[in-house]
Amino acid sequence: MTGLTTHVLDTALGTPAEGLRIDLYRLEGDTRAHLKTVTTNADGRVDGGPILIGEIFKAGTYELVFHAGDYLRTSGARLAEPAFLDVIPIRFGIADEAGHYHVPLLISPYGYSTYRGS
Protein backbone atom coordinates (compact mmCIF):
# COMPACT_ATOMS: atom_id res chain seq x y z
CA MET A 1 0.00 0.00 0.00
CA THR A 2 1.17 3.50 -0.81
CA GLY A 3 0.00 6.65 0.95
CA LEU A 4 -0.63 8.18 4.34
CA THR A 5 -2.93 6.60 6.92
CA THR A 6 -3.69 7.12 10.60
CA HIS A 7 -5.46 5.37 13.45
CA VAL A 8 -6.48 6.96 16.76
CA LEU A 9 -7.01 4.98 19.96
CA ASP A 10 -8.31 6.36 23.26
CA THR A 11 -6.09 4.69 25.85
CA ALA A 12 -8.17 6.00 28.78
CA LEU A 13 -11.29 4.23 27.51
CA GLY A 14 -9.52 1.38 25.73
CA THR A 15 -11.47 2.05 22.52
CA PRO A 16 -10.98 3.55 19.08
CA ALA A 17 -11.42 7.34 19.06
CA GLU A 18 -14.54 7.80 16.95
CA GLY A 19 -15.40 11.30 15.70
CA LEU A 20 -11.97 12.89 16.10
CA ARG A 21 -11.32 15.65 13.55
CA ILE A 22 -7.90 15.71 11.85
CA ASP A 23 -6.47 18.41 9.58
CA LEU A 24 -3.66 17.61 7.14
CA TYR A 25 -1.17 20.28 6.04
CA ARG A 26 1.84 20.32 3.73
CA LEU A 27 4.71 22.56 4.80
CA GLU A 28 7.03 24.32 2.36
CA GLY A 29 9.30 26.85 3.98
CA ASP A 30 7.08 29.27 5.90
CA THR A 31 3.97 28.15 4.01
CA ARG A 32 1.49 25.78 5.66
CA ALA A 33 -1.07 24.63 3.08
CA HIS A 34 -4.25 22.90 4.26
CA LEU A 35 -4.85 19.76 2.17
CA LYS A 36 -7.74 17.99 3.83
CA THR A 37 -9.92 17.61 6.91
CA VAL A 38 -11.12 14.15 7.90
CA THR A 39 -12.90 12.54 10.85
CA THR A 40 -12.25 9.14 12.39
CA ASN A 41 -14.86 6.39 12.13
CA ALA A 42 -16.00 3.82 14.73
CA ASP A 43 -12.70 1.96 14.27
CA GLY A 44 -10.63 5.12 14.89
CA ARG A 45 -9.60 5.16 11.23
CA VAL A 46 -10.53 7.35 8.28
CA ASP A 47 -13.10 6.12 5.75
CA GLY A 48 -12.16 5.95 2.08
CA GLY A 49 -8.61 4.65 2.30
CA PRO A 50 -5.42 6.66 2.71
CA ILE A 51 -5.68 10.33 3.67
CA LEU A 52 -3.02 11.18 1.13
CA ILE A 53 -2.49 9.14 -2.02
CA GLY A 54 -1.84 9.48 -5.74
CA GLU A 55 -0.47 12.66 -7.31
CA ILE A 56 -0.60 14.66 -4.07
CA PHE A 57 1.40 12.02 -2.13
CA LYS A 58 4.81 13.63 -2.56
CA ALA A 59 8.04 13.75 -0.61
CA GLY A 60 8.07 16.61 1.84
CA THR A 61 7.12 17.77 5.31
CA TYR A 62 3.57 17.33 6.55
CA GLU A 63 1.58 17.96 9.68
CA LEU A 64 -1.43 16.10 11.02
CA VAL A 65 -3.36 18.21 13.52
CA PHE A 66 -5.52 16.10 15.83
CA HIS A 67 -8.36 17.97 17.57
CA ALA A 68 -8.12 15.84 20.69
CA GLY A 69 -9.77 18.28 23.11
CA ASP A 70 -13.01 18.35 21.13
CA TYR A 71 -13.02 14.55 20.95
CA LEU A 72 -12.20 14.10 24.65
CA ARG A 73 -15.00 16.47 25.68
CA THR A 74 -17.57 14.54 23.64
CA SER A 75 -16.24 11.19 24.96
CA GLY A 76 -17.21 12.21 28.49
CA ALA A 77 -13.70 12.91 29.77
CA ARG A 78 -13.64 15.45 32.57
CA LEU A 79 -11.21 18.12 31.41
CA ALA A 80 -9.97 21.26 33.08
CA GLU A 81 -10.45 24.49 31.15
CA PRO A 82 -8.26 25.04 29.36
CA ALA A 83 -7.67 21.36 28.71
CA PHE A 84 -4.15 20.04 29.20
CA LEU A 85 -4.25 18.56 25.67
CA ASP A 86 -6.38 20.30 23.09
CA VAL A 87 -4.81 20.34 19.65
CA ILE A 88 -2.01 17.86 18.94
CA PRO A 89 0.18 18.64 15.91
CA ILE A 90 2.42 15.88 14.60
CA ARG A 91 4.97 17.04 12.03
CA PHE A 92 6.70 14.36 9.98
CA GLY A 93 8.53 13.82 6.73
CA ILE A 94 7.70 11.66 3.74
CA ALA A 95 10.83 10.63 1.87
CA ASP A 96 9.66 7.62 -0.14
CA GLU A 97 6.82 8.42 -2.54
CA ALA A 98 6.28 4.70 -3.12
CA GLY A 99 6.03 3.96 0.60
CA HIS A 100 3.29 3.63 3.17
CA TYR A 101 3.37 6.10 6.04
CA HIS A 102 1.11 5.22 8.95
CA VAL A 103 0.94 7.77 11.78
CA PRO A 104 -1.11 6.36 14.67
CA LEU A 105 -2.04 8.39 17.75
CA LEU A 106 -2.71 6.99 21.22
CA ILE A 107 -4.45 9.59 23.39
CA SER A 108 -5.78 10.17 26.88
CA PRO A 109 -6.68 13.45 28.60
CA TYR A 110 -3.12 13.86 29.91
CA GLY A 111 -0.83 12.17 27.44
CA TYR A 112 -0.31 10.94 23.91
CA SER A 113 2.15 8.93 21.88
CA THR A 114 2.82 8.32 18.22
CA TYR A 115 5.20 6.36 16.03
CA ARG A 116 5.61 5.31 12.42
CA GLY A 117 3.38 2.29 12.14
CA SER A 118 2.85 -0.22 9.40
C-alpha positions as a Markdown table, in Angstrom:
| # | Residue | x | y | z |
|---|---|---|---|---|
| 1 | Met | 0.0 | 0.0 | 0.0 |
| 2 | Thr | 1.2 | 3.5 | -0.8 |
| 3 | Gly | 0.0 | 6.6 | 0.9 |
| 4 | Leu | -0.6 | 8.2 | 4.3 |
| 5 | Thr | -2.9 | 6.6 | 6.9 |
| 6 | Thr | -3.7 | 7.1 | 10.6 |
| 7 | His | -5.5 | 5.4 | 13.5 |
| 8 | Val | -6.5 | 7.0 | 16.8 |
| 9 | Leu | -7.0 | 5.0 | 20.0 |
| 10 | Asp | -8.3 | 6.4 | 23.3 |
| 11 | Thr | -6.1 | 4.7 | 25.8 |
| 12 | Ala | -8.2 | 6.0 | 28.8 |
| 13 | Leu | -11.3 | 4.2 | 27.5 |
| 14 | Gly | -9.5 | 1.4 | 25.7 |
| 15 | Thr | -11.5 | 2.0 | 22.5 |
| 16 | Pro | -11.0 | 3.6 | 19.1 |
| 17 | Ala | -11.4 | 7.3 | 19.1 |
| 18 | Glu | -14.5 | 7.8 | 17.0 |
| 19 | Gly | -15.4 | 11.3 | 15.7 |
| 20 | Leu | -12.0 | 12.9 | 16.1 |
| 21 | Arg | -11.3 | 15.7 | 13.6 |
| 22 | Ile | -7.9 | 15.7 | 11.8 |
| 23 | Asp | -6.5 | 18.4 | 9.6 |
| 24 | Leu | -3.7 | 17.6 | 7.1 |
| 25 | Tyr | -1.2 | 20.3 | 6.0 |
| 26 | Arg | 1.8 | 20.3 | 3.7 |
| 27 | Leu | 4.7 | 22.6 | 4.8 |
| 28 | Glu | 7.0 | 24.3 | 2.4 |
| 29 | Gly | 9.3 | 26.9 | 4.0 |
| 30 | Asp | 7.1 | 29.3 | 5.9 |
| 31 | Thr | 4.0 | 28.2 | 4.0 |
| 32 | Arg | 1.5 | 25.8 | 5.7 |
| 33 | Ala | -1.1 | 24.6 | 3.1 |
| 34 | His | -4.2 | 22.9 | 4.3 |
| 35 | Leu | -4.8 | 19.8 | 2.2 |
| 36 | Lys | -7.7 | 18.0 | 3.8 |
| 37 | Thr | -9.9 | 17.6 | 6.9 |
| 38 | Val | -11.1 | 14.1 | 7.9 |
| 39 | Thr | -12.9 | 12.5 | 10.9 |
| 40 | Thr | -12.3 | 9.1 | 12.4 |
| 41 | Asn | -14.9 | 6.4 | 12.1 |
| 42 | Ala | -16.0 | 3.8 | 14.7 |
| 43 | Asp | -12.7 | 2.0 | 14.3 |
| 44 | Gly | -10.6 | 5.1 | 14.9 |
| 45 | Arg | -9.6 | 5.2 | 11.2 |
| 46 | Val | -10.5 | 7.4 | 8.3 |
| 47 | Asp | -13.1 | 6.1 | 5.8 |
| 48 | Gly | -12.2 | 5.9 | 2.1 |
| 49 | Gly | -8.6 | 4.6 | 2.3 |
| 50 | Pro | -5.4 | 6.7 | 2.7 |
| 51 | Ile | -5.7 | 10.3 | 3.7 |
| 52 | Leu | -3.0 | 11.2 | 1.1 |
| 53 | Ile | -2.5 | 9.1 | -2.0 |
| 54 | Gly | -1.8 | 9.5 | -5.7 |
| 55 | Glu | -0.5 | 12.7 | -7.3 |
| 56 | Ile | -0.6 | 14.7 | -4.1 |
| 57 | Phe | 1.4 | 12.0 | -2.1 |
| 58 | Lys | 4.8 | 13.6 | -2.6 |
| 59 | Ala | 8.0 | 13.7 | -0.6 |
| 60 | Gly | 8.1 | 16.6 | 1.8 |
| 61 | Thr | 7.1 | 17.8 | 5.3 |
| 62 | Tyr | 3.6 | 17.3 | 6.5 |
| 63 | Glu | 1.6 | 18.0 | 9.7 |
| 64 | Leu | -1.4 | 16.1 | 11.0 |
| 65 | Val | -3.4 | 18.2 | 13.5 |
| 66 | Phe | -5.5 | 16.1 | 15.8 |
| 67 | His | -8.4 | 18.0 | 17.6 |
| 68 | Ala | -8.1 | 15.8 | 20.7 |
| 69 | Gly | -9.8 | 18.3 | 23.1 |
| 70 | Asp | -13.0 | 18.3 | 21.1 |
| 71 | Tyr | -13.0 | 14.5 | 20.9 |
| 72 | Leu | -12.2 | 14.1 | 24.6 |
| 73 | Arg | -15.0 | 16.5 | 25.7 |
| 74 | Thr | -17.6 | 14.5 | 23.6 |
| 75 | Ser | -16.2 | 11.2 | 25.0 |
| 76 | Gly | -17.2 | 12.2 | 28.5 |
| 77 | Ala | -13.7 | 12.9 | 29.8 |
| 78 | Arg | -13.6 | 15.5 | 32.6 |
| 79 | Leu | -11.2 | 18.1 | 31.4 |
| 80 | Ala | -10.0 | 21.3 | 33.1 |
| 81 | Glu | -10.5 | 24.5 | 31.1 |
| 82 | Pro | -8.3 | 25.0 | 29.4 |
| 83 | Ala | -7.7 | 21.4 | 28.7 |
| 84 | Phe | -4.1 | 20.0 | 29.2 |
| 85 | Leu | -4.2 | 18.6 | 25.7 |
| 86 | Asp | -6.4 | 20.3 | 23.1 |
| 87 | Val | -4.8 | 20.3 | 19.7 |
| 88 | Ile | -2.0 | 17.9 | 18.9 |
| 89 | Pro | 0.2 | 18.6 | 15.9 |
| 90 | Ile | 2.4 | 15.9 | 14.6 |
| 91 | Arg | 5.0 | 17.0 | 12.0 |
| 92 | Phe | 6.7 | 14.4 | 10.0 |
| 93 | Gly | 8.5 | 13.8 | 6.7 |
| 94 | Ile | 7.7 | 11.7 | 3.7 |
| 95 | Ala | 10.8 | 10.6 | 1.9 |
| 96 | Asp | 9.7 | 7.6 | -0.1 |
| 97 | Glu | 6.8 | 8.4 | -2.5 |
| 98 | Ala | 6.3 | 4.7 | -3.1 |
| 99 | Gly | 6.0 | 4.0 | 0.6 |
| 100 | His | 3.3 | 3.6 | 3.2 |
| 101 | Tyr | 3.4 | 6.1 | 6.0 |
| 102 | His | 1.1 | 5.2 | 9.0 |
| 103 | Val | 0.9 | 7.8 | 11.8 |
| 104 | Pro | -1.1 | 6.4 | 14.7 |
| 105 | Leu | -2.0 | 8.4 | 17.8 |
| 106 | Leu | -2.7 | 7.0 | 21.2 |
| 107 | Ile | -4.4 | 9.6 | 23.4 |
| 108 | Ser | -5.8 | 10.2 | 26.9 |
| 109 | Pro | -6.7 | 13.4 | 28.6 |
| 110 | Tyr | -3.1 | 13.9 | 29.9 |
| 111 | Gly | -0.8 | 12.2 | 27.4 |
| 112 | Tyr | -0.3 | 10.9 | 23.9 |
| 113 | Ser | 2.2 | 8.9 | 21.9 |
| 114 | Thr | 2.8 | 8.3 | 18.2 |
| 115 | Tyr | 5.2 | 6.4 | 16.0 |
| 116 | Arg | 5.6 | 5.3 | 12.4 |
| 117 | Gly | 3.4 | 2.3 | 12.1 |
| 118 | Ser | 2.8 | -0.2 | 9.4 |
